[in-house]
Amino acid sequence: MNDGGRRTPTGADDPEPQPALPAGSRPHLDPDAWPARADRLRSLPEEAADRHGPERRFRSSSARRPEEGGAPADAPVLRDLATAPVAGIGRIVYASNAVFLLELEAEDPATPGQPLRGVYKPARGERPLWDFPRGTLHLREVASYRVDAALGFGLVPPTVLRDGPAGPGSLQLFVDAAERRPLKKEREALEEKLPLVATLDALINNADRKSAHLLVSREMRVWGIDNGLSFLPYPRQRTVLLRLGGSPLPDEAAAAVVALQNDRRRLTKLRRQLLQLLSGEEVEAFVHRLAELAATPVYPVLDPWDGRPFEWG
């Protein structure tokens, strides 16, 4: 799905693919270690049979402080996104689901004097998908932000739950896209962040990392947006960063993964926060992916066809 706005393409020269790990070594990360496709259908999250599950999770999670689970520096904007009055609304076109831009009665954190804006994705506007429980994508948007915040990567814009003009949904800080191409040094700095994006996507099991879902801001910072197709309990990652598969995580990414895995207090807190948003099966699968990636810090090898997202024309 496309949230609108101009996007500056990013992408490093892809490394040569490395030999795959032995089959079965990381069953929650590596597609070749998971049972056949027919078995995947029996592994759909419990909400597939519980139409009211997403509503309960929204009510429970949105009743808590919006800054819970977020990066400390994001606390003010998280509160504003969750509580500031709505001053205006507009439809974002060229999106696969119903997506809106909200203007709030608060100030944008990056541009003083400009109103705060957010990308609003109501649950009622989510198109049904065969492999994701209905009405859960907004919850997965917030879960993705919380995992990113726990890792300290700062790749996902602040995202909250909000009962907006079209009902319960997610609201993510709107990021203004760059209006020029990055200079050589800026491009190199942006490309250094792509392995962090790939690390986050492996952990949240992102099934839709298109190039259009990588946004370069005016500040020449890379952001990963549109993270709703994530957290399935079986390996289902699709990514434009496909050729990183089989290569080792860079030191920064590996250190962040190992640090979160070894910090039992922080991991327990994250697990509890994710359980407010996802099924127990999905959260446990995430915990397993984290442990597997910490033990063997190598990107999953994905199928050259099935592991590639379908880009917009």
C-alpha positions in Angstrom: 0.0 0.0 0.0 1.2 3.5 -0.8 0.7 6.4 1.6 1.3 9.0 -1.0 3.9 11.7 -1.2 7.2 11.6 -3.2 9.7 9.0 -2.4 13.4 9.0 -3.2 14.5 5.5 -4.0 17.2 3.9 -1.9 19.3 0.8 -2.3 22.8 -0.3 -1.9 24.7 -2.5 -4.3 23.4 -5.9 -3.3 26.0 -8.3 -1.9 26.5 -11.7 -3.5 24.2 -14.2 -1.9 25.8 -16.6 0.6 25.2 -20.3 1.0 22.0 -21.0 2.9 22.0 -22.3 6.5 21.2 -26.0 7.0 17.5 -26.7 6.5 15.6 -26.8 9.8 18.2 -24.8 11.7 15.9 -21.8 12.3 12.3 -22.9 11.9 10.8 -19.5 12.7 13.1 -17.5 10.4 14.0 -19.8 7.4 11.2 -20.7 5.0 12.9 -24.1 4.2 12.6 -25.0 7.9 8.8 -24.7 8.1 6.2 -27.3 7.2 4.5 -27.4 3.8 2.0 -24.7 2.7 -1.0 -26.8 3.7 0.3 -26.8 7.3 0.6 -23.0 7.2 -3.2 -22.7 6.9 -3.5 -24.6 10.2 -1.2 -22.1 11.8 -3.2 -18.9 11.2 -3.5 -16.8 14.4 -6.4 -17.4 16.7 -8.1 -14.1 15.6 -9.0 -15.8 12.3 -11.8 -17.5 14.2 -12.5 -14.6 16.6 -14.0 -11.7 14.8 -14.2 -9.6 18.0 -10.5 -10.2 19.0 -9.1 -7.1 17.2 -11.8 -4.9 18.8 -10.9 -6.2 22.3 -7.2 -5.7 21.7 -7.8 -2.1 20.4 -9.9 -1.2 23.5 -7.4 -2.7 25.9 -4.3 -1.3 24.3 -5.6 2.2 23.5 -6.7 2.6 27.1 -3.1 2.7 28.2 -0.7 5.6 27.9 0.2 6.1 24.3 3.9 6.5 25.1 4.1 3.0 26.6 6.4 0.9 24.4 7.6 3.8 22.4 11.1 5.4 22.3 11.5 7.9 25.2 12.3 10.7 22.7 9.0 10.0 20.9 6.8 10.4 24.0 5.5 14.0 23.3 4.6 13.2 19.7 3.0 9.9 20.7 0.8 11.7 23.1 -0.2 14.3 20.5 -0.9 11.7 17.9 -3.2 9.9 20.3 -5.0 12.9 21.9 -4.7 16.1 19.9 -8.0 17.2 18.3 -8.5 16.6 14.6 -8.5 19.8 12.6 -8.8 18.3 9.1 -8.9 15.0 7.1 -8.1 14.1 3.5 -8.0 10.8 1.6 -4.7 9.4 0.4 -5.2 7.9 -3.0 -3.3 5.1 -4.7 -3.5 2.9 -1.5 -4.7 -0.7 -1.4 -6.7 0.1 1.7 -8.6 3.1 2.9 -5.9 5.5 4.2 -6.3 9.1 5.3 -4.2 12.1 6.3 -5.2 13.8 9.5 -4.2 17.3 10.5 -4.1 17.7 14.3 -4.2 20.7 16.6 -0.5 20.2 17.6 2.9 21.2 16.2 5.0 19.0 13.9 8.1 17.9 15.8 10.4 18.3 12.8 9.0 21.6 11.4 8.1 24.2 14.0 5.0 26.2 13.0 3.6 23.4 10.8 0.6 21.4 12.1 1.2 17.8 13.2 -0.1 15.4 10.6 -0.6 11.6 10.7 -1.4 8.7 8.4 -4.6 7.2 9.6 -5.5 3.6 8.7 -8.9 2.7 10.1 -9.7 -1.0 10.7 -12.9 -0.7 8.7 -10.9 0.3 5.7 -8.7 -2.8 5.7 -9.2 -5.0 2.7 -9.7 -8.7 3.7 -6.6 -10.9 3.0 -6.6 -14.7 3.0 -3.5 -15.0 5.1 -4.1 -12.3 7.7 -6.9 -12.2 10.3 -9.4 -9.6 9.3 -9.2 -6.1 10.9 -5.8 -6.6 12.5 -3.4 -4.6 10.2 -3.6 -1.4 12.3 -2.6 -3.4 15.4 0.4 -4.8 13.5 1.5 -1.2 12.5 1.8 -0.3 16.2 3.5 -3.6 17.1 6.1 -3.0 14.4 6.8 0.5 15.8 7.2 -1.0 19.3 9.7 -3.6 18.2 11.7 -0.9 16.3 11.7 1.2 19.5 12.9 -1.7 21.6 15.8 -2.3 19.2 16.6 1.4 19.2 16.8 1.6 15.4 14.5 4.6 14.9 13.3 3.4 11.5 9.5 3.4 12.0 7.8 6.7 12.5 5.9 7.1 15.9 2.7 5.1 15.6 -0.3 4.9 18.0 -3.8 3.5 18.1 -6.6 6.0 17.8 -10.3 6.0 17.5 -10.5 8.4 14.6 -13.1 9.8 12.3 -13.7 6.4 10.7 -13.4 4.4 13.9 -10.5 2.5 15.5 -7.2 2.4 13.6 -3.6 3.3 13.6 -2.1 6.8 13.3 1.5 7.2 12.2 3.5 10.4 12.1 3.4 11.8 8.6 7.0 12.2 7.3 7.7 14.7 4.5 9.6 13.1 1.7 12.9 14.5 0.4 12.5 17.0 -2.4 15.9 16.3 -3.9 18.2 13.4 -4.5 20.7 12.7 -1.8 24.3 13.7 -2.2 27.0 11.0 -2.4 27.8 11.1 1.3 24.1 11.2 2.2 23.3 8.3 0.0 26.1 6.3 1.6 24.7 7.1 5.0 21.2 6.1 3.9 22.5 2.8 2.5 24.2 1.9 5.8 20.7 1.9 7.3 19.2 -0.6 4.9 20.7 -3.7 6.8 18.9 -2.4 9.9 15.7 -2.3 7.9 16.3 -5.9 6.8 17.0 -6.9 10.4 13.8 -5.3 11.6 11.8 -7.0 8.8 13.2 -10.4 9.6 12.2 -10.0 13.2 8.6 -8.8 12.5 8.3 -11.1 9.6 7.4 -8.3 7.2 5.6 -9.7 4.2 5.5 -6.5 2.2 8.8 -4.5 2.2 8.4 -2.8 -1.2 10.8 -0.1 -2.3 7.9 2.3 -2.0 7.8 1.4 1.7 11.2 2.9 2.2 10.9 6.7 2.6 13.7 9.2 2.6 12.8 12.3 4.6 13.7 16.0 4.0 16.4 15.4 6.7 17.9 12.6 4.6 16.8 9.9 7.0 15.4 6.6 6.0 12.1 5.4 7.3 10.3 2.1 7.0 6.6 2.7 6.5 3.5 0.5 5.8 4.4 -2.3 8.2 0.9 -3.8 8.6 1.6 -7.1 6.8 3.8 -8.5 9.5 3.9 -10.9 12.5 2.5 -14.0 10.9 3.5 -17.1 13.0 5.2 -18.9 10.1 8.1 -17.5 7.8 6.4 -15.3 5.2 8.9 -12.5 4.7 8.9 -10.6 1.4 11.5 -7.9 0.8 13.1 -5.7 -1.9 16.3 -6.4 0.1 16.1 -10.0 -1.0 19.8 -10.4 -1.8 21.0 -9.8 1.7 19.8 -13.3 2.4 22.6 -15.5 3.7 24.9 -12.6 4.6 25.8 -11.8 8.2 24.1 -9.0 10.1 26.4 -5.9 10.4 27.8 -5.4 13.9 25.3 -2.6 14.9 22.3 -4.8 14.0 23.7 -8.0 15.5 24.5 -6.1 18.8 21.0 -4.7 19.0 19.4 -8.1 18.5 21.7 -9.8 21.0 21.2 -7.0 23.6 17.4 -7.3 23.4 17.5 -11.1 23.6 19.8 -11.0 26.6 17.9 -8.3 28.5 15.2 -10.4 30.1 13.5 -7.5 31.8 13.3 -5.5 28.5 12.2 -8.5 26.5 9.5 -9.5 29.0 8.1 -5.9 28.9 8.1 -5.9 25.1 6.4 -9.3 25.0 3.6 -8.0 27.3 3.1 -5.0 25.1 2.9 -7.1 22.0 0.4 -9.4 23.6 -1.9 -6.4 23.8 -1.8 -6.2 20.0 -1.2 -9.7 18.6 -2.2 -13.3 19.3 -0.2 -15.3 21.7 1.0 -17.6 18.8 2.2 -14.6 16.9 4.1 -13.1 19.9 5.7 -16.4 20.7 6.8 -16.8 17.1 8.4 -13.3 17.3 10.2 -14.3 20.5 11.6 -17.4 18.7 12.7 -15.3 15.7 14.6 -13.0 18.0 16.3 -15.9 19.8 17.2 -17.6 16.5 18.6 -14.4 14.9 20.6 -13.7 18.1 22.1 -17.2 18.0 22.8 -17.1 14.3 23.0 -13.5 13.1 22.5 -14.2 9.4 19.7 -12.9 7.2 17.2 -15.5 6.1 17.6 -16.9 2.6 14.3 -16.3 0.8 12.9 -17.8 -2.4 13.9 -15.6 -5.4 10.2 -15.4 -6.5 8.1 -16.0 -3.4 10.3 -13.8 -1.2 10.0 -10.7 -3.5 7.1 -8.3 -2.9 4.9 -7.2 -5.8 5.8 -3.6 -6.5 3.3 -1.0 -7.6 3.4 -0.1 -11.3 
